């Protein structure tokens, strides 16, 4: 049996670099007070020996864990079936990885999980948190604030008791909705319906407001509440056709909702876009480019939003405090992507 290869030690690094163990420890664990030539010698020794610093020891010096919690306030069934979350997580992961931080994913299946998540965050396991898909009556923001963990939110704050200084990243939901509905009006459509998302989320509420900004006072039967899912889109589209058979356009609150609406229109014999034009929101390519016909939609850069959330949090952590005069909210623009459905 071959002899196991021993892991290089800090003592070996110090010997190779020709410095004391204390000096080597300060360099590999991110401490200050070491002259640059010695820093270079230690780093070269680390690379040559393949030494991996002990994370526990490093945390004692830097007071950092190099780990960030990502909290998604949705059930697992939605997170793992909606490509929106995969794109946002990919953006977050890319930014954290680029800065040598780990992503810790925390899911909240229901209200019973909120206290567990808050205890974990308060327990000193991570340096900060990225939180998204919150609902208006969600207690998570208050629990997280009580945990004292630096946090960046995905989406405009709108929860009860929310802090006005909360840092967040969002897209221009209202403006994007306005662009979609104006496009439908420009096509000569007059019975334009809106299938909403869950209205206890600010993204859905803002998209509804954008629809109303353009349509003004309209037939209330043309607005049907849904839940950002294909099955919700199917149900809402069926309800729309039953109550308003003369509908000639639909602005769906997201692409998955539009996907469900397109299925029902096809089943009911309605041609798209000849009889009913359809526009979605998100531009999630696995959905938007594979619908039949290809979906006209409002693009938000979901992956970039994730990257920016992580970048804002890490910037705060690296400074040790929020920057004076730093914006509390960053709103990214949207773009109408014209394809075949409208």
C-alpha positions in Angstrom: 0.0 0.0 0.0 1.4 3.4 -1.0 2.1 5.9 1.7 -0.4 8.8 1.9 0.9 12.1 0.7 0.9 14.5 3.6 -0.6 18.0 3.3 1.8 20.9 3.3 1.8 22.7 6.7 2.1 26.3 7.6 5.5 25.5 9.1 6.7 24.2 5.7 5.5 27.4 4.0 7.4 29.5 6.6 10.5 27.4 6.1 10.3 27.6 2.3 9.8 31.4 2.4 12.5 31.9 5.1 10.1 33.7 7.5 8.7 33.0 10.9 5.5 31.0 11.3 3.7 34.1 12.6 4.6 36.1 9.5 3.5 33.3 7.2 0.2 33.0 9.2 -0.5 36.8 8.8 0.1 36.6 5.0 -2.0 33.5 4.2 -4.8 34.6 6.5 -5.1 38.1 5.2 -3.5 40.0 8.1 -1.7 43.3 7.8 1.7 44.6 8.9 4.0 42.5 6.6 6.5 44.1 4.2 5.7 43.5 0.6 8.9 41.5 -0.3 8.1 39.0 2.5 4.4 38.8 1.3 5.7 37.8 -2.1 8.0 35.2 -0.7 5.2 33.6 1.3 2.8 33.7 -1.6 5.4 32.0 -3.8 5.9 29.3 -1.2 2.2 28.7 -0.9 1.9 28.3 -4.6 4.9 26.0 -4.9 3.8 23.8 -2.0 0.1 23.8 -2.8 -0.7 24.9 0.7 -4.4 25.4 1.5 -5.1 27.8 4.4 -7.3 26.7 7.3 -10.6 28.5 6.9 -11.2 28.6 10.7 -7.8 30.2 11.3 -8.3 32.6 8.5 -11.7 33.7 9.9 -10.2 34.5 13.3 -7.8 36.9 11.5 -10.1 38.5 8.9 -13.4 38.2 10.9 -14.9 37.0 7.6 -16.2 33.6 6.5 -16.1 34.2 2.7 -19.6 32.8 2.5 -22.9 34.5 1.5 -26.4 33.2 2.1 -28.9 33.4 -0.7 -32.4 33.3 0.7 -35.3 32.6 -1.7 -38.8 33.1 -0.2 -40.5 30.5 -2.4 -41.2 26.7 -2.2 -38.7 24.3 -3.8 -41.2 23.3 -6.4 -41.2 26.8 -7.9 -37.5 27.4 -7.5 -36.5 24.3 -9.4 -39.0 24.7 -12.2 -38.9 28.4 -12.9 -35.8 29.4 -15.1 -35.9 32.9 -13.6 -34.3 31.6 -10.4 -31.6 29.6 -12.2 -30.5 32.7 -14.1 -30.4 34.9 -11.0 -28.5 32.3 -9.0 -26.0 31.9 -11.9 -25.3 35.7 -11.9 -24.9 35.6 -8.1 -22.6 32.5 -8.2 -20.4 34.0 -10.9 -19.8 37.2 -8.9 -19.2 35.4 -5.6 -16.8 32.9 -7.3 -14.9 35.6 -8.9 -14.2 37.1 -5.5 -13.5 33.7 -3.8 -16.7 33.5 -1.8 -19.1 30.6 -1.3 -22.8 30.6 -1.9 -25.0 29.1 0.8 -28.5 28.5 -0.5 -31.4 28.7 2.1 -34.9 27.9 1.0 -38.1 28.7 2.8 -40.7 26.2 2.1 -43.2 27.9 4.5 -43.5 30.2 7.5 -42.0 27.6 9.8 -38.7 27.9 8.0 -38.3 31.7 8.6 -37.2 31.4 12.2 -34.7 28.7 11.2 -33.2 30.9 8.5 -33.0 33.9 10.9 -31.2 31.7 13.5 -28.7 30.5 10.9 -28.0 34.1 9.7 -27.6 35.3 13.3 -25.3 32.4 14.1 -22.2 33.9 12.4 -22.0 31.3 9.6 -22.1 33.8 6.7 -20.9 37.4 6.1 -24.1 38.6 4.5 -27.3 37.7 2.7 -28.9 38.1 -0.7 -32.7 37.8 -0.4 -35.3 37.8 -3.2 -38.9 36.9 -4.2 -40.3 38.4 -1.0 -44.1 38.8 -0.5 -45.6 41.9 1.1 -46.5 40.3 4.4 -43.3 38.4 4.6 -41.6 38.5 8.1 -38.2 37.6 6.7 -36.9 41.2 6.3 -37.6 42.0 9.9 -36.0 38.8 11.1 -33.0 39.4 8.9 -32.6 42.9 10.2 -32.8 41.6 13.7 -30.0 39.1 12.9 -27.8 42.1 12.1 -26.5 40.7 8.8 -25.6 43.0 5.8 -28.3 42.3 3.2 -29.1 43.2 -0.4 -32.7 42.5 -1.7 -33.8 41.4 -5.1 -36.8 43.5 -6.0 -38.2 46.8 -4.8 -39.0 46.8 -1.0 -42.7 46.9 -0.3 -43.2 44.6 2.7 -44.8 46.0 5.8 -42.4 47.7 8.2 -39.6 47.6 5.6 -36.6 49.8 6.1 -36.4 52.8 3.7 -32.7 52.3 3.6 -32.9 48.7 2.4 -30.4 48.1 -0.5 -32.0 46.5 -3.5 -31.7 45.7 -7.2 -34.7 45.6 -9.5 -35.7 46.1 -13.1 -38.0 48.8 -14.4 -41.1 46.7 -14.1 -43.6 49.5 -14.5 -41.8 51.0 -17.5 -41.4 47.6 -19.2 -45.1 47.0 -18.8 -45.9 50.4 -20.3 -43.7 49.6 -23.3 -45.5 46.2 -23.8 -49.0 47.7 -23.6 -48.1 50.7 -25.8 -46.8 48.2 -28.4 -50.2 46.4 -28.4 -52.1 49.7 -28.7 -49.8 50.5 -31.6 -50.8 47.3 -33.3 -54.4 48.5 -33.2 -55.6 46.2 -30.4 -58.4 47.6 -28.4 -59.4 44.8 -26.0 -56.1 44.3 -24.2 -56.1 42.1 -21.2 -53.5 41.6 -18.4 -52.8 38.4 -16.6 -51.0 39.5 -13.4 -48.5 37.8 -11.2 -49.1 37.4 -7.5 -50.0 40.9 -6.4 -48.4 40.5 -3.0 -45.0 40.9 -4.8 -43.9 44.4 -5.9 -42.8 43.2 -9.4 -46.3 42.0 -10.2 -47.9 45.1 -8.7 -45.6 47.4 -10.7 -46.4 45.6 -13.9 -50.1 45.9 -13.3 -49.6 49.6 -12.6 -47.7 49.9 -15.9 -50.6 48.3 -17.7 -53.1 50.8 -16.1 -50.8 53.7 -16.9 -51.4 53.1 -20.6 -54.9 51.7 -20.5 -56.4 54.1 -18.0 -60.0 53.2 -17.0 -60.7 49.9 -18.7 -63.1 47.0 -18.4 -62.1 45.4 -15.0 -62.9 42.0 -16.5 -59.8 42.3 -18.6 -57.5 41.9 -15.6 -57.1 38.4 -14.1 -54.9 37.5 -11.2 -52.4 34.7 -11.6 -49.2 33.4 -10.0 -46.3 33.5 -12.5 -46.7 29.8 -13.5 -47.8 28.1 -16.7 -50.8 26.4 -15.0 -51.8 29.8 -13.6 -51.6 31.3 -17.1 -53.8 28.5 -18.5 -56.4 29.0 -15.9 -56.4 32.8 -16.3 -56.5 32.7 -20.1 -59.5 30.3 -20.0 -61.2 32.7 -17.6 -60.5 35.7 -19.9 -61.9 34.0 -22.9 -65.0 32.9 -21.0 -65.7 36.4 -19.7 -64.4 38.5 -22.6 -64.5 36.5 -25.8 -63.6 39.6 -27.8 -60.2 40.0 -26.2 -57.6 40.7 -28.9 -54.4 41.0 -26.9 -52.8 39.8 -23.7 -50.0 41.2 -21.7 -48.8 38.4 -19.4 -46.9 39.2 -16.2 -44.1 36.8 -17.1 -43.0 34.3 -19.8 -44.3 31.2 -18.0 -47.7 32.8 -17.7 -47.6 33.6 -21.4 -46.7 30.0 -22.1 -49.8 28.8 -20.4 -51.9 31.4 -22.1 -50.6 30.4 -25.5 -51.6 26.7 -24.8 -55.2 27.7 -24.1 -55.5 30.0 -27.1 -54.3 27.2 -29.3 -56.8 24.8 -27.7 -59.6 27.3 -28.2 -58.8 27.8 -31.9 -57.5 31.3 -31.5 -54.7 32.3 -33.9 -51.7 34.1 -32.5 -51.1 36.9 -33.3 -53.9 37.2 -35.9 -56.7 36.9 -33.4 -54.9 37.5 -30.1 -51.5 39.1 -29.7 -49.5 38.0 -26.7 -46.5 39.6 -24.9 -44.7 38.2 -21.9 -42.1 39.6 -19.5 -38.6 38.4 -18.5 -37.2 37.0 -21.9 -36.2 33.7 -20.3 -34.8 32.2 -23.5 -35.6 28.5 -22.8 -39.3 29.7 -22.8 -39.4 32.8 -25.1 -37.6 31.2 -28.1 -39.3 27.8 -27.9 -43.0 28.9 -27.8 -45.0 28.5 -30.9 -45.0 31.2 -32.3 -41.9 32.7 -30.7 -42.8 35.0 -27.8 -42.6 38.8 -28.0 -41.6 39.8 -24.4 -40.0 42.4 -22.2 -36.4 41.6 -21.4 -34.9 42.2 -18.0 -31.2 41.1 -17.5 -31.9 38.6 -14.8 -28.3 37.3 -14.6 -26.9 40.8 -14.4 -29.3 41.6 -11.6 -27.9 38.6 -9.6 -24.3 39.8 -10.3 -25.1 43.3 -9.2 -26.8 42.1 -6.0 -23.7 40.2 -5.1 -21.4 43.0 -6.1 -23.2 45.5 -3.9 -23.1 43.2 -0.9 -19.4 42.3 -1.3 -18.5 46.0 -1.8 -20.2 46.8 1.6 -18.4 43.8 3.3 -15.0 44.8 1.9 -15.5 48.4 3.2 -16.8 47.2 6.5 -19.7 49.7 6.3 -22.1 51.1 3.6 -20.6 53.8 1.4 -21.7 57.3 2.3 -24.2 58.5 -0.3 -24.4 55.1 -2.0 -27.8 54.4 -3.7 -30.1 52.2 -1.8 -31.9 51.1 -4.9 -30.5 50.2 -8.4 -33.1 49.8 -11.1 -32.0 48.3 -14.4 -33.7 49.2 -17.7 -35.9 46.8 -19.7 -36.2 46.3 -23.5 -39.1 45.1 -25.6 -38.0 42.1 -27.7 -40.2 41.7 -30.7 -40.8 38.2 -32.0 -43.8 36.5 -33.6 -46.6 36.7 -31.0 -47.1 40.5 -31.2 
